[in-house]
């Protein structure tokens, strides 16, 4: 049991074995702490020794009834507002041109949108961010989409505006209230508790959600059930084999104990997807949010916390992100973010 008063104590349960392949874990890091929101306690991480897996997880792991205590303060409880200046409107036009030319979204239909979209796509950082914004899904007007772990609904709102019949679910009540305040169709709870019909959705997305889940295998099995034949599940999650993790070890920002219960690499996510009955359409890593990860990891290593950094460190973070983009051309699985596109096979 972790330290803290009665209201903040997070009870734990032993988790000695890999939840994907069953192998006994080996200690990886000891006594890590919450470097973002100061949730009380110290947390150990184990790694699966199976070379075909390599999953990382918390051991002991928070019990499901108490994990909400780790989210009393979190990113998704607030929404950043942006003033639509003239330059911002032009950037939005460029973004829409890219989404139109690359993914077929209706936002910009003029022939010259292809040219502006190509120009927008010249920036590796911007191209990666825009692909992530729509979770690598091509346009499907009227298609039914469910975002599991929708947080404050920022991505869900984008998908709705681009023509998807989008709805969401999240286990964080404050995040759900934030999303509902935007007029979005969002419910609170677990996916299993909603009892959606079989073969119901054209697409299910999980943006940095699976690492927060107690039983990822059960979650993917439920996604498989509710997807239509040929429906797609898209997962984005931190990559345990990233360059940043290799550089910063236990100070790597996306470890995020105790909220990140599992951290995947391409082998463990492939194994999980196959066990859940999905066909892998593509699996890759990206530099999405890499600059922030490098900056925050550096701060954690230096001070033990994720603190605001001066401009020169922010420039260093951008340079590191571009270096990682170059390394990806040689080692494709070292990006900070891991993405897999899965398909429910027909028949």
N, C-alpha and C positions, 0 to 999 in steps of 0.2 A: 504493500500500500504506500502511496506517495505521501509526502508531507503536505501540511496545510491545515487550515481550520475545517470544521465540519462542513462548511458551505463550499469549500474549494477542493476538498479531498477527492481525487479520482481513484476509485478502486480498480484493481487490476486482476488479471487472470493469467496463469502460465500459458505461454505459447511456444513450446519448445520445437515444434516441427513446421516445416514449410506447408502452407495451405494449398499449394498447387501440386507438388510431387510427393509430399509426405516425408522428405528427408529431414533428419534432425539438424537443426541449425547450429552454426558455429559463431561464437561471439565476434562481432565486428567493431562496435563502439560501446563504451561504457559511460554511464552517468552524463548523458547529454541533457541539455536543458532547453526550455522554450526560449528562443532568442528574439521572438517578436512581441509577445503579449504577456510574458512573465507568468504563465500558468505554473503553479507550484509543482515541484517534483523533479526527479532525475530519471532518465529513461535509457535503457539498454537496447541496442539493435543487434540482431543476428542476421546471418547470411546463409542461404542454402548452398551447400558445397557441391551440389549436382551441376556439372558443367553445362548441362542442357537446360538449366533453370536459372539459378543465381538470384532468386528473389531476396530482397532485404525486408525485414519486418521488426516491429517492436516486440520485445520479450523481456518482461511480461507486457501484456497489451491491456489498454483500458477496457473495462466492461462496457457493454453497449449502453446501459442505463446512465452511465456517468460521463460519457464522452462529450455531451452537450456543454459541460462545464468548461471545456477547452475553447468554446466558441462564443463566450460571453462578450468578448471584443473581437471583431473580425472584419476583414476587408469588405465583405458583402453587406454589411449593415448600413453602409452609406453609399450614396451615388455622387460621382463627380459631375459637376455641371460645366459645360463648355459654351462659351460665348461664340455664336456663329458670325464671326467677323468675315470680311470679304475674302481674306486669305484662307480662312477655314472653309468657306463655301467652295472656293476653287479646289482646295485639297479634296474635299468631298466629291467634287466632280471627277477628279482624277481617279479617286478610289472606285467610284461607280463605273468609270470607263474600263478599269482593269477587271472588275467583277463581271461586267458585261461581255468583254472580249474573251476572258479566260473561262468563265463558268456559265455563261449564257443568261445571266440575270438581266431583267428587263429595264433596269434603272436608266441605262443609256443605250438607245437603239440605233443612233445615227452611225453611218459607215465609218466616219472618222474617229469613232470611239476606239476602234482597233489601234489606231496610231497612239492616242493618248494612253490607252491601256498598256501598250508595249512600253512607252516611256516610263509609266508608273512602275512597271515590273522590273525596270533596270536596277532598282535599289533592292539588294537582298533582304535588308531589314524590313522594308515596307511590303515587299512581296510576301514574305513569311507572315507578317502580321495580318495582311488581308486574307491570305489562305486560311489562317486560323480563325479569323472573324466569322467565316461561314463554314468552319469545320470541314473544309475540303470537299464540300458537297456541291455538285452542279445544280442548276436551277431545276425546280420541279413545281411549277405553279399549282397551288391547291393541294400539294402533297402534305400528308399528316406527319408532323415531326414532334417528338418528345425530347426535351432536354432534361436529363437526369442530373441533379445537382446544379440547378440553374442559377443559384445564388441570387443576386439582386436583379437578374433578368436582363442585363445589358446585351448579351449575345442573343437571347431569346427575342428581344425587341427588334434586333437587326434582321433576324430570320423572318419574323412576321412581316416586316416592311418589305422584304424581298419576295413575298408571295407565298411563303409556307403557312399552312394552318398549324401554328406552333403553340404548344403548351409546355409547362414545366413542372418540376417537382423538386423539393429540397427538404432536408431534415432539420435545417436551421430556421426556427420560427421567425427570428428577426429579419433574416434575408428574404423569406417568403413575404412578409409584410411589406418590405421595401419593394419587391417586384410587383405585388398586387397594387401598390400605390401608383404604379405606372400604367395601370389598366390591363396588365397581362394576366393570362389564365394560368395561375400557378397554385399548386396545392402543397400542403405540408405533410411530411411523413416519408415512409419508405416506398420504394417501387412496388414491392410485393403486396403491400397493404391496399393499393389502389384497385387491384383485381381487374386490370384492363382485359378486354377480350383477346382471344387468340388472333393472330394475323391482323393486327389493328393499325400499326404505324408503318409508314414508308421509310422513316429514318428515326434513329435514336442517337443522340449525341451525349457524350460525357466529357466535358472540358475540366480537367484537373479535379476529377471526382473519385475515380477508382482507388486512388491512394488513400482516401479517407474511409474506405469501406471495410467492415469487419470480415465479411465473407464474399470476396470478389467473384468466386465461382458461382455462387447462388445468384448474384446480380446479373452476370452474363447469361445464365440459363434463363432467367426471367425475360431479359431483353430478347433472347432468341424466340421465346414463346410469343411475345406480343408483336414482333415484326412480321410484316407480310413476306411471302416468298420473294426473294430477290431484294428485300429491304436491307438497308445498310445501317450498321452500327459503327460510329466513329469515336475513337477514344484518344484523348491527348493527356499525357501524364509526364511527370519528371522522369528523366532517363538515368538510371543508376550507373550506367557505364559512360556518362558524359565526361568531356574534358574537364569541366568545372569540378565534378566530383573527384576526379583523379588529382586535381591540383589542390583542393581544399579539404578533402577527407571529411572528418567529423564537423568541420565548419561550413560545409556546403549548405547553402541556404535552403534548397528544396527538401532536405531531410525533415525539417519542420516538426520535430516532436513536440507534443504528443498527438498532433492532428493527423500527420501522415503515418498511417498504420502499416502500409506496404509501399515499397518503392521497387518498380519494375525495370528490367532491361528488355532488350528485344527477344531474348530467348524465353524468359519467363512469361512475357505477354503472348508470345506465339503459342507456347504450351497451354496457357489458360484458354486462349481462343479456340484452339483445336479441341480441347476437352469439352468445351461448351457447344460444339457442333457447328461452328462458323467456318466459312471459307475466307482465307486471308486474301483480300484484293491487293493491298499494298501495305508495307510497314517501313517506316523511315524515321529519321530524327531531323530536328530543325534547330535553328538559332532563335526561335521565338522566345522573347523575354531574356535572352542570354546576357545582355548588358546589365540589366538589373540584378540577375543572379550573380554575376561576377562581382559587382559592386557590393552587394549585400554580404556575400561570402567573405570578401576581404574584410569588411567591417566586423563580422562575427569573429573571424580569426584574430583580429587586432584587439577588439574590445569586449567580445563575448555577446554583443548585441548588434542588431541591425539598426544602425543610426544613419541619419542624413549625412551625405558626403559632399565635400567641396567640388567645384567644377572640374578641377584637374583629374580627380578620381572618376568623375562621370565620363570624361573624355577617354580615360584609360579603359573604362568598361566597354565603351563603344569600339575601341580598338581591339579589345579581346574578343568581342563578338565577331568582328570581321575576320580575325585570325581563325576563329572556330569555323566560320563559313568556308574558309580556304581548306582547313583540315578535313572538312566533310567530303571534299572531292576525292580524298585519298582513303579516309576511314569513315564510311557512311553512318556508323552507329555511335558517334561521339557527341552529337548535338545535345543541348540541354533538355530539349523536349522530345519525347517519344510519341509517335502518332501511328495508329493502326486503323485501317479501313477494312471492316469485315462485312461479309454478305451472308444472309440466310439463303441457303440453296433451295431452289424450287424442287418440290416433290420430296 
